[in-house]
Amino acid sequence: MALALQIILVAASVLMTVLVLLHKGKGGGLSSLFGGGMQSNLAGSTVVEKNLDRFTIITAVIWIACIVGLNLIQAYS
């Protein structure tokens, strides 16, 4: 069980890093490399940005749940 949580934690960490880097910041971020920069200047908030926000939040919740689960396993074993 702990090994599965550790693997999920590493995968979620890598995925969350990529998702955060894809967000548009003040400088444009990596999302402007894939054509997101031009469209986001025309509209306030695109569907892609909203979905990216959702995926980032879901990944963060999974990441936090893995950390809590691993701490509980370590405390009670």
C-alpha positions in Angstrom: 0.0 0.0 0.0 2.8 2.4 0.9 4.6 1.6 -2.3 1.5 2.4 -4.4 1.0 5.7 -2.6 4.7 6.6 -3.2 4.4 5.9 -6.9 1.2 7.9 -7.1 2.9 10.7 -5.2 5.8 10.9 -7.6 3.5 10.8 -10.6 1.3 13.5 -9.1 4.3 15.7 -8.3 5.7 15.5 -11.9 2.2 16.1 -13.3 1.6 19.1 -11.0 4.9 20.6 -12.0 4.0 20.4 -15.6 0.5 21.8 -15.1 1.8 24.7 -13.0 4.3 25.6 -15.7 1.6 25.5 -18.4 -0.4 28.2 -16.6 -0.3 31.7 -18.0 1.5 34.1 -15.7 2.5 37.7 -16.2 5.2 36.7 -18.7 3.1 34.2 -20.7 4.6 31.0 -19.4 4.9 27.8 -21.4 1.3 28.0 -22.4 2.1 30.7 -24.9 4.5 28.3 -26.7 1.5 26.2 -27.6 -0.7 29.0 -28.9 -2.4 29.9 -25.7 -0.9 33.3 -25.4 -2.5 34.8 -28.4 -6.0 33.6 -27.6 -5.9 34.5 -24.0 -5.1 38.1 -25.0 -8.3 38.2 -27.0 -10.5 36.7 -24.3 -10.4 37.1 -20.5 -10.4 33.5 -19.6 -10.5 30.6 -22.1 -12.0 27.2 -21.7 -8.4 25.7 -21.9 -7.3 27.8 -18.9 -10.4 26.8 -16.9 -9.8 23.1 -17.6 -6.1 23.6 -16.8 -7.1 25.1 -13.4 -9.4 22.1 -12.7 -6.7 19.5 -13.6 -4.2 21.3 -11.4 -6.6 21.4 -8.5 -7.5 17.7 -8.9 -3.8 16.8 -9.1 -3.0 18.9 -6.0 -5.8 17.1 -4.0 -4.4 13.7 -5.0 -0.9 14.9 -4.0 -2.1 16.0 -0.6 -4.1 12.8 -0.1 -1.0 10.7 -0.8 1.0 12.7 1.7 -1.6 12.4 4.4 -2.0 8.7 3.6 1.7 8.0 3.8 2.0 9.8 7.1 -0.9 7.8 8.5 0.7 4.6 7.4 4.0 5.6 8.9 2.3 6.7 12.2 0.3 3.5 12.7 2.8 0.9 11.6 
